[in-house]
Amino acid sequence: MRDSSGIPSTEKRRAPLRVGLFLLGLVGLLWYMSGCHSLYYYPDSRTYYDPRQFSYEYESHFIPVNADQKMHYWYFPAEQKPRALVLHFHGNAQNISTHFLASAWLSNFGYDVMIFDYRGYGQSDGSPSPENTYLDGLAALKEANRIASEKGIPLVVLAQSLGGAVALRAVADSEAKPNIALLVADSTFPSYRGIVRRKARDLLFYPLSELIALFFSNSRSPEDALDRIPPVPVLVMHSRQDPVVEFANGEELFKRLEPPKFFLEVDEPGHMSWSNQGRSATDRIFLDFLDRAIKAHEETGVSPFPGE
């Protein structure tokens, strides 16, 4: 039997049921996604490169993070007496055996470098989650500060992409904060839920992207603690041609941060693509910021940033 619209009445009765089942399935999928940390993290246990292939000498160590789990890190000593210890929070995917190339070169310029793997990455035990990466960040800061304090040098935190979000929150809550001369937030974002929302908009229409974002955990998101980072100075770095974490994320982060802060727009296109082992133009600018930060850290109330 058909009504005046020409649609069989049984079909009209089934339509709300189908819509309901679709929405129920969508909610179930989103609920699953919200607890599926593999959508946030892409760890890998493969060793891609040994630093000695690139003439970097290093030490390999572990930090206990709880009764039965430990976190792995590499330590690159400076070729000369170190000016500071650079603690590298690396980005998503793979592990320290690829990410070390973005920071180990600093050991040739008078800096000790420490890079660690979050739980589930490389040789680190466990699995990653917003809570675990936050706790791993605190543990790495504690260990790095212990080493730096023994050497009588300050800390510099180099935090890239996902590592930037982890570091921003961890630094805000860390007891190492008084010894941090500079926090570098490179190609990162201020909110876990916010980055999901931006990515969803690229694939879906606006209302659905907002719905999807609500189903992702915003636990330990940096946006909740940005006001607790001062007096640590923050250098935000971002390329306008970043295809992975859009430039707007860096702008939003900078806007939300309290002084002292500085925004450096990276000329090189790509995601975290500015470094060339100390040979790029941005490498030289970066080294100048490190030099300024260390000198300013020795003098109370002095900013490492031009014009402040």
C-alpha positions as CSV (number, residue, x, y, z in Angstrom):
1,M,0.0,0.0,0.0
2,R,1.3,3.5,-1.0
3,D,0.3,6.9,0.4
4,S,0.0,10.1,-1.6
5,S,3.7,10.5,-1.7
6,G,4.2,7.3,-3.6
7,I,6.3,5.7,-0.8
8,P,5.0,2.4,0.6
9,S,3.6,2.9,4.1
10,T,5.7,0.0,5.5
11,E,8.8,1.8,4.2
12,K,7.8,5.0,5.9
13,R,7.3,3.1,9.2
14,R,10.8,1.5,8.8
15,A,12.6,4.8,8.0
16,P,12.6,6.1,11.6
17,L,13.9,2.7,12.8
18,R,16.7,2.8,10.2
19,V,17.7,6.3,11.2
20,G,17.6,5.3,14.9
21,L,19.8,2.3,14.2
22,F,22.2,4.4,12.2
23,L,22.5,6.9,14.9
24,L,22.9,4.2,17.6
25,G,25.6,2.6,15.5
26,L,27.3,6.0,15.0
27,V,27.2,6.7,18.7
28,G,28.6,3.2,19.4
29,L,31.4,3.8,16.9
30,L,32.3,7.1,18.4
31,W,32.2,5.7,21.9
32,Y,34.7,3.0,20.8
33,M,36.8,5.6,19.1
34,S,37.0,7.7,22.2
35,G,38.6,4.9,24.1
36,C,40.8,3.6,21.3
37,H,44.1,5.2,21.9
38,S,45.5,3.8,18.7
39,L,43.7,6.7,17.0
40,Y,45.9,9.1,18.9
41,Y,49.2,7.2,19.0
42,Y,51.2,5.3,16.4
43,P,54.0,3.6,18.4
44,D,56.6,1.4,16.8
45,S,59.2,-0.9,18.5
46,R,61.5,-1.2,15.4
47,T,65.0,0.3,15.6
48,Y,65.3,2.4,12.4
49,Y,68.7,4.0,12.9
50,D,71.6,3.7,15.4
51,P,72.9,7.2,16.1
52,R,76.5,5.9,15.6
53,Q,75.6,5.6,11.9
54,F,75.6,9.4,12.0
55,S,78.7,9.7,14.2
56,Y,76.7,10.5,17.4
57,E,77.9,8.9,20.6
58,Y,75.2,8.2,23.1
59,E,74.2,6.4,26.3
60,S,71.1,4.2,26.7
61,H,69.2,4.3,30.0
62,F,65.8,3.5,31.5
63,I,63.6,5.3,34.0
64,P,61.1,3.4,36.2
65,V,57.6,4.8,35.8
66,N,55.8,2.4,38.1
67,A,56.3,-0.9,39.9
68,D,56.6,-3.0,36.7
69,Q,57.2,-0.6,33.8
70,K,60.1,1.5,32.7
71,M,60.7,4.2,30.1
72,H,63.7,4.2,27.7
73,Y,65.8,7.2,26.7
74,W,69.0,8.1,24.9
75,Y,71.5,10.6,26.1
76,F,73.8,12.5,23.8
77,P,76.7,14.3,25.7
78,A,78.0,17.6,24.3
79,E,81.4,17.6,22.7
80,Q,82.4,20.2,25.2
81,K,81.3,21.4,28.6
82,P,77.5,21.7,28.2
83,R,75.6,25.0,28.4
84,A,72.3,23.3,29.0
85,L,70.5,20.0,28.8
86,V,67.9,19.8,26.0
87,L,65.1,17.4,26.8
88,H,63.3,16.3,23.5
89,F,59.6,15.4,23.6
90,H,59.3,13.7,20.2
91,G,56.2,13.6,18.0
92,N,53.8,10.8,17.1
93,A,54.7,7.6,15.1
94,Q,57.8,5.4,15.3
95,N,60.2,6.1,18.2
96,I,63.4,7.8,19.3
97,S,65.4,5.8,16.6
98,T,64.0,8.3,14.0
99,H,63.2,11.4,16.0
100,F,66.7,11.8,17.5
101,L,67.9,13.4,14.3
102,A,65.9,16.5,15.1
103,S,67.8,17.1,18.3
104,A,71.1,15.1,18.5
105,W,72.9,17.7,16.3
106,L,72.7,20.1,19.2
107,S,75.4,18.1,21.0
108,N,77.8,19.5,18.4
109,F,76.9,23.0,19.6
110,G,77.5,22.7,23.3
111,Y,74.3,21.1,24.5
112,D,73.6,17.7,26.2
113,V,70.5,16.1,24.6
114,M,68.1,13.6,26.1
115,I,65.3,12.1,24.1
116,F,62.9,9.5,25.5
117,D,60.1,7.2,24.4
118,Y,56.6,7.4,25.8
119,R,55.2,4.1,27.1
120,G,54.5,1.8,24.2
121,Y,57.1,3.4,22.0
122,G,60.5,1.7,21.2
123,Q,61.8,-0.1,24.2
124,S,59.5,1.6,26.7
125,D,57.0,-0.7,28.4
126,G,53.2,-0.3,28.6
127,S,50.9,1.5,26.2
128,P,50.4,5.2,25.4
129,S,47.4,7.2,26.6
130,P,46.8,10.8,27.5
131,E,47.4,10.0,31.2
132,N,50.4,7.8,30.6
133,T,52.2,10.3,28.2
134,Y,51.6,13.0,30.8
135,L,53.1,10.9,33.6
136,D,56.0,9.9,31.3
137,G,56.6,13.6,30.6
138,L,56.8,14.3,34.3
139,A,59.2,11.4,34.8
140,A,61.4,12.5,32.0
141,L,61.5,16.1,33.3
142,K,62.4,14.8,36.8
143,E,65.3,12.7,35.5
144,A,66.6,15.4,33.2
145,N,66.4,18.0,36.0
146,R,68.3,15.6,38.2
147,I,71.1,15.3,35.7
148,A,71.1,19.0,34.8
149,S,71.2,20.0,38.5
150,E,74.2,17.7,39.1
151,K,76.0,19.4,36.3
152,G,74.9,22.9,37.3
153,I,73.2,23.7,34.0
154,P,69.6,24.7,33.1
155,L,67.0,22.7,31.1
156,V,65.7,23.5,27.6
157,V,62.5,21.6,26.6
158,L,62.2,20.9,22.8
159,A,58.7,19.6,22.2
160,Q,57.4,18.7,18.8
161,S,54.0,18.0,17.4
162,L,52.2,15.5,19.8
163,G,55.2,15.9,22.1
164,G,54.4,19.6,22.4
165,A,51.0,18.9,23.8
166,V,52.5,16.4,26.3
167,A,55.3,18.8,27.3
168,L,53.1,21.9,27.7
169,R,50.9,20.1,30.3
170,A,53.8,18.3,32.0
171,V,56.0,21.5,32.3
172,A,53.1,23.3,34.0
173,D,52.9,20.7,36.7
174,S,56.6,19.8,37.0
175,E,58.9,20.6,40.0
176,A,61.6,21.1,37.4
177,K,60.0,24.3,36.2
178,P,62.4,26.8,38.0
179,N,65.3,25.3,36.1
180,I,63.7,25.4,32.6
181,A,65.3,28.2,30.6
182,L,63.1,27.8,27.6
183,L,60.2,25.6,26.4
184,V,60.1,25.3,22.6
185,A,56.6,24.3,21.3
186,D,57.2,23.3,17.7
187,S,54.4,22.5,15.2
188,T,52.0,21.6,18.0
189,F,48.5,22.3,19.3
190,P,46.7,23.5,22.5
191,S,44.0,20.8,22.8
192,Y,43.6,17.1,22.0
193,R,39.9,17.6,21.3
194,G,40.6,20.7,19.2
195,I,43.1,18.9,16.9
196,V,40.5,16.1,16.4
197,R,37.9,18.7,15.5
198,R,40.1,20.4,13.0
199,K,41.0,17.1,11.3
200,A,37.4,16.0,11.2
201,R,36.4,19.2,9.5
202,D,38.7,18.3,6.6
203,L,36.7,15.1,6.1
204,L,33.2,15.8,7.3
205,F,30.7,18.7,7.5
206,Y,30.9,21.0,10.4
207,P,28.2,19.7,12.8
208,L,29.4,16.1,12.6
209,S,33.0,17.2,13.2
210,E,31.8,18.9,16.4
211,L,30.0,15.7,17.5
212,I,33.0,13.5,16.8
213,A,35.3,15.8,18.8
214,L,33.1,15.4,21.8
215,F,33.7,11.7,21.9
216,F,37.5,12.0,22.1
217,S,39.2,12.3,25.5
218,N,40.5,15.8,26.4
219,S,42.2,14.4,29.5
220,R,45.5,16.1,30.4
221,S,45.0,18.5,27.5
222,P,47.5,21.4,27.6
223,E,44.8,24.1,27.3
224,D,43.7,23.4,30.9
225,A,47.2,24.3,32.3
226,L,48.7,27.0,30.0
227,D,48.2,29.7,32.6
228,R,50.5,27.7,34.9
229,I,53.5,27.6,32.6
230,P,54.9,31.1,33.5
231,P,57.6,32.2,34.3
232,V,59.0,29.6,31.8
233,P,59.4,31.4,28.5
234,V,57.7,29.7,25.5
235,L,59.0,29.9,21.9
236,V,56.2,28.8,19.6
237,M,57.4,27.6,16.2
238,H,55.2,26.7,13.2
239,S,55.3,26.7,9.4
240,R,52.4,28.3,7.5
241,Q,52.8,25.3,5.1
242,D,52.5,22.6,7.7
243,P,50.2,19.8,6.2
244,V,49.9,17.8,9.4
245,V,49.2,20.2,12.2
246,E,47.7,23.3,10.6
247,F,49.3,26.7,11.2
248,A,46.1,27.9,12.9
249,N,46.9,25.5,15.8
250,G,50.2,27.3,16.5
251,E,48.4,30.7,16.3
252,E,45.7,29.5,18.7
253,L,48.3,28.2,21.1
254,F,50.3,31.4,21.1
255,K,47.2,33.4,21.7
256,R,46.3,31.4,24.8
257,L,49.7,31.4,26.3
258,E,50.7,34.0,28.9
259,P,54.0,36.0,28.6
260,P,56.9,35.6,28.3
261,K,56.3,34.1,24.8
262,F,57.4,34.6,21.2
263,F,56.1,33.3,17.9
264,L,58.6,32.3,15.2
265,E,57.0,31.6,11.8
266,V,59.2,28.9,10.2
267,D,60.1,29.6,6.6
268,E,60.7,26.0,5.6
269,P,57.5,24.2,4.4
270,G,56.4,20.9,6.0
271,H,55.8,19.4,9.4
272,M,58.9,19.9,11.7
273,S,61.0,20.2,8.6
274,W,63.1,23.2,9.5
275,S,66.2,21.5,10.9
276,N,69.2,20.4,8.9
277,Q,71.7,19.3,11.5
278,G,72.6,22.9,12.3
279,R,73.0,24.1,8.7
280,S,69.6,25.6,7.9
281,A,68.6,29.3,8.4
282,T,66.1,28.3,11.1
283,D,68.7,26.2,12.9
284,R,70.8,29.3,13.3
285,I,67.9,31.3,14.5
286,F,67.0,28.5,16.9
287,L,70.6,28.4,18.3
288,D,70.4,32.2,18.9
289,F,67.2,31.7,20.9
290,L,68.9,29.0,23.0
291,D,71.8,31.3,23.7
292,R,69.5,34.2,24.7
293,A,67.4,31.9,26.9
294,I,70.4,30.6,28.8
295,K,71.8,34.0,29.4
296,A,68.4,35.3,30.5
297,H,68.0,32.4,32.9
298,E,71.0,33.6,34.8
299,E,69.4,37.0,35.3
300,T,66.1,37.3,37.2
301,G,63.3,39.1,35.3
302,V,65.1,39.1,31.9
303,S,63.3,37.8,28.8
304,P,65.1,35.8,26.1
305,F,62.9,37.3,23.5
306,P,63.6,40.4,21.3
307,G,61.6,43.5,22.2
308,E,60.6,42.3,25.7
